[in-house]
Amino acid sequence: MKTSHALLLLAAVGAVRIVQSERHQRQQNQVAVTELHHARLTHLISHPHLAQDWAPEGMTKEEFARLLSENAQLVSLSLRHRLGLLRRRQLRFVADAFMARPAGRLYWRHFGSFRTQEADGDRCSERFTAALEDAYVAHPDTDPIGV
């Protein structure tokens, strides 16, 4: 092998390694931020009086704590999706399972538009949010209004 070919191959391998390292660092950062977010949600769920400022108007702190629990599940699912552990079919499956539960639909009814705005411009988050929205539409509430 010529020296120039060997150097070109070595440079290509080095470039691939740098890209992989940067991707791994981004993933580690995402995991760390998700852990912090999840810890905060867990704290607020355990101490609902601290979360009252963020509750929708007219919602009790206990009801809001229940929705925070749903949010904690979505935070975990979102990280799995971002890390590539939930692909198309699996993502649709977990979104469908989440929205099949009344608590999941209640969460989405209150905070789905916020999550959609939050995802704007982030393709991965937009895909995740779109899957949840599609599942929400596919699972209309069957409970009588006000119950």
C-alpha positions as CSV (number, residue, x, y, z in Angstrom):
1,M,0.0,0.0,0.0
2,K,1.3,3.4,-0.9
3,T,2.1,5.8,1.9
4,S,-0.4,8.4,0.6
5,H,-3.2,5.7,0.6
6,A,-2.3,4.7,4.1
7,L,-2.4,8.3,5.3
8,L,-5.8,8.8,3.6
9,L,-7.2,5.7,5.2
10,L,-5.8,6.7,8.6
11,A,-7.4,10.2,8.2
12,A,-10.7,8.7,7.3
13,V,-10.6,6.4,10.3
14,G,-9.7,9.3,12.5
15,A,-12.6,11.4,11.2
16,V,-15.1,8.6,11.8
17,R,-13.8,8.2,15.3
18,I,-14.2,11.9,16.0
19,V,-17.8,11.8,14.7
20,Q,-18.6,8.8,16.8
21,S,-17.0,10.4,19.9
22,E,-19.1,13.6,19.4
23,R,-22.3,11.6,19.0
24,H,-21.5,9.6,22.1
25,Q,-20.9,12.8,24.0
26,R,-24.2,14.2,22.8
27,Q,-26.0,11.1,23.9
28,Q,-24.3,11.2,27.3
29,N,-25.4,14.8,27.7
30,Q,-29.0,13.9,26.8
31,V,-29.0,11.1,29.4
32,A,-27.6,13.4,32.1
33,V,-30.2,16.1,31.3
34,T,-33.0,13.5,31.3
35,E,-31.8,12.2,34.6
36,L,-32.0,15.7,36.1
37,H,-35.4,16.3,34.6
38,H,-36.7,12.9,35.9
39,A,-35.3,13.6,39.4
40,R,-37.1,17.0,39.4
41,L,-40.4,15.4,38.3
42,T,-40.0,12.7,41.0
43,H,-39.5,15.4,43.6
44,L,-42.5,17.3,42.4
45,I,-44.6,14.2,42.4
46,S,-43.6,13.4,45.9
47,H,-44.2,17.0,47.0
48,P,-47.3,18.2,45.0
49,H,-47.5,21.5,46.9
50,L,-44.3,22.5,45.2
51,A,-45.7,21.9,41.7
52,Q,-48.9,23.9,42.2
53,D,-47.5,26.9,40.4
54,W,-47.3,25.0,37.1
55,A,-50.7,23.3,37.4
56,P,-53.4,24.3,34.9
57,E,-55.9,26.6,36.4
58,G,-58.6,24.8,38.4
59,M,-56.5,21.6,38.7
60,T,-55.8,20.3,42.2
61,K,-52.2,19.6,43.1
62,E,-53.0,15.9,43.4
63,E,-54.4,15.8,39.9
64,F,-51.4,17.7,38.6
65,A,-49.0,15.3,40.4
66,R,-50.7,12.4,38.5
67,L,-50.0,14.2,35.2
68,L,-46.4,14.8,36.2
69,S,-46.1,11.1,36.6
70,E,-47.3,10.7,33.0
71,N,-44.8,13.3,32.0
72,A,-42.1,11.3,33.7
73,Q,-43.0,8.3,31.6
74,L,-42.9,10.4,28.4
75,V,-39.5,11.8,29.4
76,S,-38.2,8.2,29.6
77,L,-39.8,7.2,26.3
78,S,-38.5,10.3,24.6
79,L,-34.9,9.5,25.7
80,R,-35.3,6.0,24.4
81,H,-36.4,7.3,21.1
82,R,-33.6,9.9,20.9
83,L,-31.0,7.2,21.6
84,G,-32.4,5.1,18.8
85,L,-34.0,2.5,21.0
86,L,-37.5,3.2,19.8
87,R,-37.8,3.1,16.0
88,R,-40.8,3.5,13.8
89,R,-43.0,0.5,14.8
90,Q,-41.9,0.5,18.4
91,L,-42.5,4.2,18.7
92,R,-46.0,3.9,17.3
93,F,-46.6,0.9,19.7
94,V,-45.5,2.8,22.8
95,A,-47.4,6.0,21.8
96,D,-50.5,3.9,21.2
97,A,-50.1,2.2,24.6
98,F,-49.6,5.5,26.3
99,M,-52.7,7.0,24.7
100,A,-54.8,3.9,25.3
101,R,-54.8,4.9,29.0
102,P,-57.1,7.7,30.2
103,A,-54.3,9.3,32.2
104,G,-52.1,9.5,29.1
105,R,-54.9,11.1,27.1
106,L,-55.6,13.6,30.0
107,Y,-51.9,14.5,30.0
108,W,-51.9,15.1,26.3
109,R,-55.1,17.1,26.3
110,H,-53.5,19.5,28.8
111,F,-49.9,19.5,27.6
112,G,-49.8,18.2,24.1
113,S,-49.7,21.6,22.5
114,F,-46.9,22.7,24.8
115,R,-44.9,19.6,23.9
116,T,-45.5,20.3,20.2
117,Q,-44.2,23.8,20.6
118,E,-41.3,22.6,22.6
119,A,-40.3,20.1,19.8
120,D,-40.5,22.7,17.0
121,G,-37.2,22.7,15.1
122,D,-35.9,19.4,16.6
123,R,-36.6,16.7,14.1
124,C,-36.3,13.8,16.6
125,S,-38.6,15.5,19.1
126,E,-41.0,16.4,16.2
127,R,-41.2,12.7,15.2
128,F,-41.8,11.6,18.8
129,T,-44.5,14.3,19.3
130,A,-46.2,13.5,16.0
131,A,-46.4,9.8,17.0
132,L,-48.0,10.8,20.3
133,E,-50.4,13.1,18.5
134,D,-51.4,10.5,16.0
135,A,-52.0,8.0,18.8
136,Y,-54.1,10.6,20.7
137,V,-56.3,11.2,17.7
138,A,-56.7,7.4,17.3
139,H,-57.9,7.1,20.9
140,P,-60.8,9.5,21.4
141,D,-62.0,9.8,24.9
142,T,-65.0,7.5,25.5
143,D,-65.7,8.8,29.0
144,P,-68.7,11.1,29.3
145,I,-67.7,14.8,29.5
146,G,-67.1,15.9,33.0
147,V,-66.4,12.5,34.4
